Amino acid sequence: MTTTPEHDEITGPYGTARRVPHDGLHPAGLDGWIITAPCWHPLWSQYNLGVVSLANIPDLPPANLQRPGVTHELSVVALNPEFGPYDARNLPAHGLRFLTPVNVAEQFTTTDEHARELAALCARAVVDGLLCPETADAPDRVRAAWHSSITQTLAHSDHGGERP
């Protein structure tokens, strides 16, 4: 696995993840990655991995919290191949087009900085083949693996994050 000096691109045996520039993110967005990994599904090869703040943001509706006290959400969605391929450095004016349902959505409690670090670690895990972004064959198993990975990362880090 290799990462560029700027840490905006991660390459592994299962694909490549490129960081979305901050100006391409949703107002609540803290970090985003376009992952290109053809091995995970025969019909689409790109995914968006993003982490958002669940804090109240002016001019946006309040976040839908799964339980009190959560501060961030990490999500993974398949990108619609009819509108791609997507380039993190040159996003289309209409934004990203997602396939539904959302593959992964995990809420947790941590700081903005550590949420960004978690997003990069998860992007790395996908391109290294440690986390599967695709839920088509076994959604419960795949989502449980993401939940466990995020829980363990937060529990073992020294930032004191709470379990999701």
N, C-alpha and C positions, 0 to 999 in steps of 0.2 A: 504494500500500500504506500502511495506517495501523496504528499500534500505540497502545494506550491508554497513559496515563502510567505505569501500574503494570506495563506490559509483560506483562500476563496475557491479552491478546487481540490477535491479529494478523488484519487483514482485507486481502485482496488480490482481484484479479480472478477467481481460481479458487476462493475460499472463505474460511472463517474458521477460525482455530485459537484454542482457549481452553486456558489452562494449568490443569492439575488441581491443586487445593490439595495441599500436602505431606501432609496427613493422609489423603488419598485414594490415596496411592502405596503400592506394595509396600514391605516393609522395606528392600530393596536399592535401591529407586527413588530417583533423584536429581531427575528432572524428567519430566513427562508432559503431553501435549497431546491434546485431542480436536479432530480436524480434521473440519469439515463442508465437503464439496466434492462436490456432486452431479455435476459434469461428468466425473469420472473413471470412473464406472461406472453403468450404467443401473439396477441392482438394489439397490445400497447406496451410501450417501453419506457415511458416517462412518468415520474411521480413528483408531486410537490410535498416537501416536508417543511412545515412551518411551526413557529412558536409565537404565541401572542400573549400579551398581558391581558388579564381579565379585570383590570382596574377600570373604574369609570373614566370615560374619555368624553370631553365635551363634543356635542353634536353627533354622538353615536348612541344607539340604544344600549342599555345595560347588558352585560354579558350574562349568559345562562349558566349559572354555577351549578355543578353537580352536587356540591355540598358546601356548607359554609367554610370560609377561610381559604379556599383555593385561590391562587393568584395568577396562574399561568395554564395555558393549554398547548400541547403539542399535537399536531395532526399530520396525517399522511393521506393524500388523495391521489388517485390515478388521474393523469392528464389526458383529455380527449385527443386521440391521435388525429382526428379530422382537422384540427386547428393547429397542429404542430408540424414539425418538431419545434420545441421551445428552446430558447437560448436565454439563460439567466441574465446575460449581459445586455440583451436586446428584447425585452418583453413586448408582446403585441399591445397596441393601444387599447384593445378591448379587454385586456387582462387575460388571465389563465382560464381555460375552460376545463372544468372537472367532470369526471365520471362519478356517478353516485351508485351506491352509498359511499360515505367516507370510509376509508380502510381502517384508520386508527385515529382515535381521539382520546387523549389522556389529560386529565386535569391534575394539578399538583401545586404545592406551595414551595416557593423558593424566591430568590432575587432575580431581577432582570438579567444581570450578568451571568448567573449560573444557569438560567433558562437558555440563554444563547449558547453557553458551553454544552449543555445537554443536547441541543439541536445538532450541533456539529458532531458530537459523539455518536448520535443516532444516525446521522448521514454517513459517517465513517462505517458504522456497523452494517448498514445496508450494502454499501459497495464492497465491503469485506465478506459479505455473505453470512453475517452473524444474526441479522434481523431481516425478515422478509417483509417487503412493503405491500405485497399482494395477498389479499384475503380470500380470493375466489374459491379455493379448494377447501379451506378449513378456517373460516373467519374466527371462530371462538378460540382455536388453538393459537393462531397468529396474534390475535389481540391480547391473549393471555401472556404470550412471550414478550410483547412490547410492554405490557403492564409490569411484568416481573423485571425486565431490564431497566425500565425507568425507576421503579421502586428501589432496586438494588443500587443503581447509580446514585440516587439521592441519599440513600441510607449510608453508603460507604464513602461519600465525598465528605470533605471537611467543611462544607458550607452550612451544615445543619438543616438542610431541607427536610420537610416532612414527607412521609409516604403519601403517594397518590391515593 
